[in-house]
Amino acid sequence: MQYKGFRRARLSEIVSNTSADQTEQLKRVGEHPRPVLIIWGKQDNTVPFEDTGALLIVGGGGRDPLFDECPTCPHLERRQRYTFNNGQWTLGEEKVAATPYAAFVSFMHALREGTPDGALPYASSPAVIEQATAMGLELGRGPLRAAPGTLATDPMQRYRTGGAGAIEVSLTNASGRWVVDDVRPTQIVIE
């Protein structure tokens, strides 16, 4: 960091907290009924996430190998509730917000990791699965990357499929849940 006094404050914190056991403070935070939001930068070189120990929860929402991640890409919105028992944090509950992006992620996972019929709950009809398999989306030729400007809440989304290839996905809300309504090849031009 480039702020005056930052290095001195950081060195003081390191010296003071190296041997400090903060288990009791963490326990009090975990036992309080109010929700706690923990935000950690993926590229935080000052206090790397891997060094947090007690708060690192394995399986709490890692990278998705089917989709490229970038700062402007849509992301799954996860609501996670952790509990602190016997000196450790555990994931008690996780809910993914129902968005068009979440529906497409579920569709693609069902298509690539199971059978085409497994993707049917996430499609408006079997014709959508036929469209996707005709383009080879079930083969997993690499991660999909959202086109710039694509939001998780957009009912029409575009993704690069590798090289110059791209797809356009239309989603519709059917009885309170999002489903893939159409998948077709398209072009993405970035100026």
N, C-alpha and C positions, 0 to 999 in steps of 0.2 A: 504494500500500500504506500501511497505517496503523501499521506497526511502527517502534519507535524505532530510528533509525540507518539505516533502509532507504534514504532519499533520499541520504544521504551516501555509503553504499556503492555505490548505483547510479551516482551522479555520478562517483565514483572509477573505477568499472568503465568507464564511457563514455570518460573522459579517458585511461585507461590502454590501452584496447583499440581506440581509434579507428584508430590507424595500425599496430596489431599484425597481422602476417601469421601466421595459425594453421594454414596449410596442412600443415606438418610434423606438428603434433599430430593433426589430422584424419586424415592419412595413416596414422599409427601406429594410431589407433583402427580404421580401416577394414581394415588388414592383419592385425589380431589375429584368431585363429581363434574366440575366444569370441563368442557372439551379443551384439549391442548393441541395446538397446531405447531408442528415442527417443520421448518423450511430449511433445506440445506442445498447450497449450490453444488452442482455436479463437478465443477471445476474449481472448487474452493481449495487453494493451495495453502492457505493459512491454517485451517483446521480441517483436514481431509475427513470426509464422511467415514472412511474405513477406520479411523482412529477413535470413533465415538463409543465403541464397546457396547455398553448396556443398551443403547438405543437402536443399534443395528438389528433390524428384524429381517431375517432371510425369507424371501418369498413374498414380501410385502409390495410387490409391484415393480419388478425389474424390467429390463429392456425387452421389447417384443421383437423377435427375430424376423417377423414377416413385414415389419414396417420400419423404415428409416426414421430416426428421431432427430429433430433439429429444433432450435428455439421457436421458429415460426410454424412448425408442423402442428396439426391437431394432436391432442393427447387424450387418453382416457382420464376422466375425472373420477378418482377413487376417494371414497369416504371410508377411512379406516379408524376403528376404535381399538385402542390398546389398553391392556390392563397390566398392572404391576403386582405380581404375586411371587412370594418366596424369593425376593431379590432380583427378579428379572422381568423384562417387558415381554408380553406376548400379544400377538394379533388376535383380538377377540372376534372382530367382525369386519368384513369388507364389502362394500357395495359400490358398484360401478354405475355412474349416472347414465340414464337412458338417453343417448344422443344418436344421431345418424352415424357418426364415426364409430361409436361403440358397436352398433349393429353391423357395420361393414367389417370391423375387426372380427367379430364373432362368426360372420359368414365366411370370411377367408380362412379362419382357423378350422372351422368345420369342413370346409372344402379341401384343404391341404392335409389335414391330420386324420381325416376319417374317410367316409364314402360321400359321394355326391348327395345321397339322400340325407346325410347328416346335416347338410347345409339348408335343407328345406324349411326348418323353423325360422330361418333368418331371411327367407326369400318370399316374394309375393306369389310366386308360382314356379313350377318345375322349369318353365321356359327360361327363367333367369339363370338357373344352374347350367342349362344347356348353353346359354350365351357365354358364361364364364369358362366352361370347359372347352368350348370351341376356340377360345383365345388362349387356352393353356394355363389359366390362372391356378389350376390345382397342382401344377408341376413344381411350383416354387423356384423359379429361376433367379431368385434374389429378392431383396426387400423392396416393397413399394414405397415411393416417396411422394408425399402430398405436394401438389402444385402450390406455389406461393399464393397466399391469400385464402387458402382453404381453411375453414373453421370446423370444429367438431360438430357444430350445430347446423351446418349447411346441408340442406336436403339434396344438393347436387355437388359432387366432389370429383376432383380430378387427381390422378396419380400417375407418376412415371413408373414404367415397368422395367426399365433398364434400357440403355442406349437411347434411341429416339422414340421408342414405344411409349404409349400412354393409354390410359383408360378413363372413361367418364362413368361415374356411378350415380344413379338416381335412387333416392330412398323416399319412402312414404311412411306416414304414421298410420298404422292399421290397428284400430281398437286399442290405442294407448301404447303401442310398441312400434319401434322402427323396423322396417324390413327393406331389403334391397329389391328395387322394382325394375331396374334396367342396368345392364353393364354393356358398354360398347367401346370399341377403339376410338381414339381421338388423337389430336395433336396438341402439344403444349409448346407455345412459342414464348420465349422469354426475351424481352427487348432490353 
